[in-house]
């Protein structure tokens, strides 16, 4: 079976994470992603960003399988070249600030006149128009303004950001979904469309039930650490040599946990017999469980909890996380050989199709690495014309 997006061509004008992650997912599924870069390159190439052997590990991660073509869209010749590529492509993605697409003649009105089947997807910070359209939309800014810093971390401690750039990643996740839906719509209508997603919108959506609960009750949530605001026990507990999480979502799990702890009577104690009562008496119950769990190693408790079918897991560092059996079973580490830094190992594709075969994993491109090849193969430009464009500063 071919990869499901084989034959789909995407022109990526995106940078860093929000404008690159969605296309990286599309490339894993077989799309041809041509990264259109300015002469100075994607800002994600800056070596100080997650440095690895003088190269940005961020860029190595989010640009797997892509081709790099350098076109100076600030020149008339460069814009004409880009428009020629639009004629033979399916999707254009960007994460520019408001107004940039119009200045570069890369807005949907222009592109759809060139190719009525083109799909244009923009990842914005707060929307393409409106009061906040010009606000800088860095991941930390979006995490803060969307409420995440107020619900992350330990109670009574300063605000804490999530350990991953979820706001940036949300731009990629929702842009990928939007593009897939637009491609399906085009199959039915024959026409392309413009679609937009904002990082702020995405983060509000990902608040999920917490957002619903606040909007419905007016109760403002607070940081809970590893604990759960509605279920007890549901948190990390310290063992002799590390931490173990226990999550008793159902009463049956609570009863089994009590047996594992050697305290079956806790299950019938009126203070702890039901989850509402355990919530009321959290301050009494949690110290009891903590004291018991500190008497054995994490591995010992995990073995006992898993035998009893109590939901539990170790609090892994990344070395332990990537050593868990499903990582190898589901090909969640992929590799490629990069010409500058050598072997790169990175997280794999979580989307599995029957018969699709192994995850595609070609090196993140060097700046402008595929410029000549793409212009020659897709636009049939002769070497003399490519040299002329380079001399004019339209390409690099």
C-alpha positions as CSV (number, residue, x, y, z in Angstrom):
1,X,0.0,0.0,0.0
2,X,1.3,3.5,-0.9
3,X,1.4,6.1,1.8
4,X,-2.1,7.7,1.9
5,X,-1.0,11.2,0.9
6,X,1.2,10.1,-2.0
7,X,0.7,12.5,-4.9
8,X,-0.2,15.5,-2.7
9,X,2.2,18.4,-3.0
10,X,2.5,21.0,-0.3
11,X,4.3,24.3,-0.4
12,X,5.4,25.2,3.1
13,X,6.0,28.9,3.9
14,X,6.0,28.1,7.6
15,X,8.7,28.6,10.2
16,X,9.9,27.2,13.5
17,X,7.2,24.9,15.0
18,X,3.6,26.2,14.4
19,X,4.2,26.5,10.7
20,X,6.2,23.3,10.2
21,X,4.8,20.5,12.5
22,X,1.6,20.1,10.5
23,X,3.5,19.6,7.3
24,X,5.9,17.2,8.9
25,X,2.9,15.0,9.8
26,X,1.6,15.3,6.3
27,X,5.1,14.2,5.0
28,X,5.0,11.2,7.3
29,X,1.8,10.2,5.5
30,X,3.4,10.5,2.1
31,X,2.8,14.1,1.0
32,X,5.6,15.9,-0.9
33,X,6.5,18.9,1.2
34,X,8.5,21.6,-0.5
35,X,9.8,24.1,2.0
36,X,9.9,27.6,0.5
37,X,12.5,29.5,2.5
38,X,13.8,33.1,2.4
39,X,17.5,33.5,1.6
40,X,18.2,33.7,5.3
41,X,16.3,30.4,6.0
42,X,13.7,29.3,8.5
43,X,14.2,30.9,11.9
44,X,14.1,27.4,13.3
45,X,17.5,26.8,11.8
46,X,19.2,29.1,14.4
47,X,21.8,26.8,16.0
48,X,21.1,28.1,19.5
49,X,17.6,26.6,19.4
50,X,18.0,23.1,21.0
51,X,21.7,23.0,19.8
52,X,23.0,19.7,18.5
53,X,26.5,19.6,16.9
54,X,26.2,23.2,15.7
55,X,22.7,22.6,14.2
56,X,19.2,23.2,15.6
57,X,17.7,20.0,16.8
58,X,14.3,21.8,16.5
59,X,14.9,22.1,12.7
60,X,16.1,18.5,12.4
61,X,12.9,17.4,14.1
62,X,10.2,19.3,12.3
63,X,11.6,19.2,8.8
64,X,12.1,15.5,8.2
65,X,11.3,14.4,4.7
66,X,11.0,18.0,3.3
67,X,12.7,19.6,0.4
68,X,14.3,23.1,0.7
69,X,13.9,25.6,-2.1
70,X,15.1,29.1,-1.5
71,X,13.0,31.8,-3.2
72,X,13.2,35.5,-2.5
73,X,9.5,36.4,-2.5
74,X,10.4,40.1,-2.1
75,X,11.5,40.1,-5.7
76,X,9.2,40.1,-8.7
77,X,11.0,37.2,-10.3
78,X,10.8,35.2,-7.1
79,X,7.1,35.8,-6.7
80,X,6.6,34.7,-10.3
81,X,8.5,31.5,-9.7
82,X,6.5,30.8,-6.6
83,X,3.3,31.3,-8.5
84,X,4.5,28.8,-11.1
85,X,5.0,26.3,-8.3
86,X,1.4,27.0,-7.0
87,X,0.1,26.0,-10.4
88,X,1.4,22.4,-9.8
89,X,0.7,22.1,-6.1
90,X,-2.2,21.3,-3.9
91,X,-1.6,23.2,-0.6
92,X,0.2,26.3,0.6
93,X,0.8,26.7,4.3
94,X,2.1,29.7,6.2
95,X,2.3,31.1,9.7
96,X,3.0,34.8,8.7
97,X,1.8,37.8,10.6
98,X,-1.3,39.6,9.4
99,X,-0.7,41.5,6.1
100,X,2.5,39.6,5.0
101,X,0.6,37.3,2.5
102,X,-0.8,40.3,0.7
103,X,2.5,42.1,0.5
104,X,4.2,39.0,-0.9
105,X,1.3,38.4,-3.4
106,X,0.7,35.0,-1.7
107,X,-2.8,35.7,-0.4
108,X,-5.7,33.4,-1.3
109,X,-7.3,35.8,-3.8
110,X,-4.0,35.8,-5.8
111,X,-3.3,32.1,-5.5
112,X,-6.8,30.9,-6.3
113,X,-6.8,33.0,-9.5
114,X,-3.6,31.1,-10.4
115,X,-4.9,27.7,-9.4
116,X,-8.6,27.4,-8.4
117,X,-7.8,24.0,-6.8
118,X,-5.2,25.4,-4.4
119,X,-5.8,25.1,-0.6
120,X,-4.3,27.8,1.5
121,X,-3.9,27.2,5.2
122,X,-2.7,29.9,7.6
123,X,-1.6,29.3,11.1
124,X,-2.0,32.5,13.1
125,X,-1.5,33.6,16.7
126,X,-4.9,35.1,17.4
127,X,-6.6,35.2,14.0
128,X,-5.9,37.0,10.7
129,X,-8.0,40.0,11.9
130,X,-9.3,41.3,15.1
131,X,-7.9,43.2,18.1
132,X,-4.9,40.8,18.7
133,X,-4.0,40.1,15.1
134,X,-0.6,41.9,15.4
135,X,0.4,40.5,18.8
136,X,3.5,38.4,18.9
137,X,2.4,34.8,19.3
138,X,5.3,32.9,20.9
139,X,4.5,29.6,22.6
140,X,5.0,31.0,26.1
141,X,2.8,34.0,25.3
142,X,0.0,31.8,24.1
143,X,0.3,29.4,27.1
144,X,0.0,32.3,29.4
145,X,-2.9,34.2,27.8
146,X,-4.9,31.0,27.2
147,X,-4.8,30.1,30.9
148,X,-2.4,27.1,30.9
149,X,0.1,28.7,33.2
150,X,-2.6,29.2,35.8
151,X,-3.5,25.4,35.9
152,X,0.0,23.9,35.5
153,X,2.4,23.2,38.4
154,X,2.1,22.8,42.1
155,X,-0.4,24.6,44.3
156,X,1.0,27.8,45.8
157,X,4.0,27.9,43.5
158,X,4.8,30.4,40.7
159,X,3.3,29.8,37.3
160,X,4.8,26.9,35.3
161,X,4.7,26.3,31.6
162,X,4.1,22.9,30.0
163,X,7.2,21.0,29.4
164,X,6.6,20.9,25.6
165,X,5.6,23.9,23.3
166,X,2.0,22.8,23.1
167,X,0.8,26.1,21.8
168,X,3.1,25.9,18.8
169,X,2.3,22.2,18.4
170,X,-1.4,23.0,18.5
171,X,-0.9,25.2,15.4
172,X,0.6,22.2,13.6
173,X,-2.0,19.7,14.8
174,X,-5.0,21.8,13.8
175,X,-3.5,22.9,10.5
176,X,-2.9,19.3,9.6
177,X,-6.6,18.5,10.4
178,X,-7.7,21.5,8.4
179,X,-5.7,20.6,5.4
180,X,-6.9,17.0,5.4
181,X,-10.6,18.2,5.6
182,X,-10.0,20.7,2.8
183,X,-8.5,18.0,0.6
184,X,-11.5,15.8,1.2
185,X,-13.9,18.8,0.4
186,X,-12.0,19.4,-2.8
187,X,-12.5,15.9,-3.9
188,X,-16.3,16.6,-3.8
189,X,-16.4,20.1,-5.1
190,X,-13.3,20.4,-7.3
191,X,-12.4,23.7,-5.7
192,X,-9.8,24.7,-3.3
193,X,-10.4,27.0,-0.3
194,X,-8.8,29.1,2.4
195,X,-8.7,27.8,5.9
196,X,-7.2,29.4,9.0
197,X,-6.4,28.2,12.5
198,X,-5.1,30.2,15.4
199,X,-2.8,29.0,18.2
200,X,-5.0,30.7,20.8
201,X,-8.1,29.1,19.4
202,X,-6.4,25.7,19.5
203,X,-5.3,26.1,23.1
204,X,-8.8,27.1,24.2
205,X,-10.2,24.0,22.4
206,X,-7.6,21.8,24.1
207,X,-8.7,23.0,27.5
208,X,-11.6,20.5,26.8
209,X,-13.6,19.6,29.9
210,X,-11.8,22.1,32.1
211,X,-13.0,24.9,29.8
212,X,-16.5,23.5,29.8
213,X,-16.6,23.2,33.6
214,X,-15.5,26.8,34.0
215,X,-17.9,28.2,31.3
216,X,-20.8,26.3,32.9
217,X,-20.1,26.8,36.6
218,X,-17.9,30.0,36.8
219,X,-15.5,28.1,39.0
220,X,-11.9,29.0,38.1
221,X,-9.5,26.0,38.3
222,X,-6.2,26.1,40.1
223,X,-2.9,24.2,39.7
224,X,-3.2,20.6,41.1
225,X,0.4,19.3,40.5
226,X,0.0,15.7,39.4
227,X,-3.3,15.4,41.3
228,X,-6.8,15.5,39.8
229,X,-9.3,18.0,40.8
230,X,-12.2,15.5,40.6
231,X,-10.8,12.1,41.4
232,X,-8.9,10.8,44.5
233,X,-6.4,9.1,44.5
234,X,-5.1,10.2,41.1
235,X,-1.6,11.5,41.3
236,X,2.1,10.7,41.7
237,X,3.2,9.1,44.9
238,X,6.8,8.8,46.1
239,X,8.2,5.2,46.5
240,X,11.5,4.3,48.0
241,X,13.4,5.1,44.8
242,X,11.2,7.1,42.6
243,X,7.6,8.1,41.8
244,X,4.6,6.0,40.8
245,X,1.3,7.4,39.5
246,X,-2.0,5.8,40.5
247,X,-5.3,6.6,38.9
248,X,-8.4,5.2,40.4
249,X,-11.0,6.4,38.0
250,X,-13.5,3.8,39.0
251,X,-14.6,2.5,42.4
252,X,-13.4,-1.0,41.5
253,X,-9.9,0.3,41.0
254,X,-10.0,2.0,44.5
255,X,-11.0,-1.3,46.1
256,X,-8.2,-3.2,44.3
257,X,-5.7,-0.5,45.3
258,X,-6.7,-0.9,49.0
259,X,-6.0,-4.6,48.8
260,X,-2.6,-4.0,47.1
261,X,-1.7,-1.5,49.9
262,X,-2.5,-4.1,52.5
263,X,-5.3,-1.9,53.8
264,X,-8.6,-3.4,52.5
265,X,-10.5,-1.7,55.3
266,X,-9.9,1.7,53.7
267,X,-12.3,0.8,51.0
268,X,-15.2,0.5,53.5
269,X,-14.1,3.5,55.7
270,X,-17.1,5.9,55.5
271,X,-14.6,8.8,54.9
272,X,-13.2,7.1,51.8
273,X,-15.8,4.7,50.6
274,X,-16.9,6.8,47.6
275,X,-15.0,9.3,45.4
276,X,-17.0,12.3,46.6
277,X,-16.1,11.4,50.2
278,X,-12.5,10.9,49.2
279,X,-12.5,14.3,47.6
280,X,-13.8,15.8,50.9
281,X,-11.2,14.0,52.9
282,X,-8.2,14.2,50.4
283,X,-6.0,15.7,53.1
284,X,-6.5,12.7,55.4
285,X,-6.3,10.0,52.7
286,X,-3.3,11.0,50.6
287,X,-0.8,11.0,53.5
288,X,-1.9,7.5,54.4
289,X,-1.2,6.3,50.9
290,X,2.1,8.2,50.7
291,X,3.3,6.6,53.9
292,X,2.6,3.1,52.6
293,X,4.1,3.6,49.2
294,X,7.3,4.8,50.6
295,X,8.0,1.4,52.1
296,X,8.8,-0.4,48.8
297,X,10.5,0.4,45.5
298,X,8.7,1.8,42.5
299,X,9.3,-1.4,40.6
300,X,7.8,-3.5,43.4
301,X,4.7,-1.5,43.6
302,X,4.2,-1.4,39.8
303,X,4.4,-5.1,39.6
304,X,1.8,-5.5,42.4
305,X,-0.5,-2.8,41.0
306,X,-0.4,-4.2,37.5
307,X,-1.1,-7.8,38.6
308,X,-4.2,-6.3,40.5
309,X,-5.1,-4.3,37.3
310,X,-4.9,-1.0,39.1
311,X,-4.0,1.8,36.6
312,X,-0.5,2.8,37.4
313,X,2.8,3.8,35.8
314,X,6.3,4.9,36.6
315,X,7.2,8.6,36.4
316,X,9.7,8.1,33.6
317,X,12.6,10.3,32.5
318,X,12.9,10.3,28.8
319,X,15.6,7.6,28.9
320,X,13.1,5.2,30.5
321,X,10.2,6.5,28.4
322,X,11.9,5.6,25.1
323,X,12.9,2.2,26.5
324,X,9.3,1.1,27.1
325,X,8.3,-1.9,25.0
326,X,5.6,-0.1,22.8
327,X,8.3,2.3,21.5
328,X,10.0,-0.5,19.5
329,X,6.8,-2.4,18.9
330,X,5.2,0.6,17.2
331,X,8.3,2.1,15.5
332,X,8.2,5.3,17.6
333,X,11.9,6.0,17.0
334,X,13.0,6.7,13.5
335,X,16.5,7.6,12.2
336,X,18.2,9.4,9.3
337,X,21.7,10.3,8.4
338,X,22.3,14.0,8.1
339,X,25.2,15.2,6.0
340,X,26.4,17.7,8.7
341,X,25.7,16.0,12.0
342,X,25.5,12.3,11.1
343,X,22.9,9.9,12.6
344,X,19.8,11.7,14.0
345,X,17.2,9.7,16.1
346,X,13.8,11.3,16.6
347,X,10.2,10.4,17.6
348,X,8.3,8.5,14.9
349,X,4.9,8.8,13.3
350,X,2.0,7.9,15.7
351,X,-0.5,7.4,12.8
352,X,-0.5,3.8,11.6
353,X,-2.2,2.6,8.4
354,X,-2.6,-1.1,7.5
355,X,0.0,-2.0,4.9
356,X,1.6,1.5,4.8
357,X,5.0,0.2,5.6
358,X,7.8,1.9,7.5
359,X,7.7,5.6,8.5
360,X,9.4,7.8,5.9
361,X,12.5,9.3,7.4
362,X,14.7,11.4,5.1
363,X,17.1,14.1,6.5
364,X,15.9,17.6,7.2
365,X,17.2,19.6,4.2
366,X,20.1,22.0,4.1
367,X,19.2,25.5,3.1
368,X,18.3,25.6,-0.6
369,X,19.4,22.0,-1.0
370,X,16.6,21.1,-3.5
371,X,16.2,24.5,-5.3
372,X,17.7,23.5,-8.6
373,X,16.2,20.0,-8.7
374,X,12.6,21.2,-7.9
375,X,12.8,24.0,-10.5
376,X,14.2,21.6,-13.1
377,X,11.8,18.7,-12.4
378,X,8.5,20.6,-11.7
379,X,8.9,23.6,-13.9
380,X,11.2,22.2,-16.5
381,X,13.6,25.2,-16.2
382,X,16.9,24.8,-18.1
383,X,20.2,25.3,-16.3
384,X,20.7,28.7,-18.0
385,X,17.4,30.0,-16.7
386,X,18.1,28.8,-13.1
387,X,21.5,30.4,-13.2
388,X,19.9,33.7,-14.4
389,X,17.4,33.5,-11.5
390,X,20.2,33.0,-9.1
391,X,22.1,36.0,-10.5
392,X,19.0,38.1,-10.1
393,X,18.7,37.2,-6.5
394,X,15.3,35.4,-7.0
395,X,16.7,32.1,-5.8
396,X,19.6,30.7,-3.7
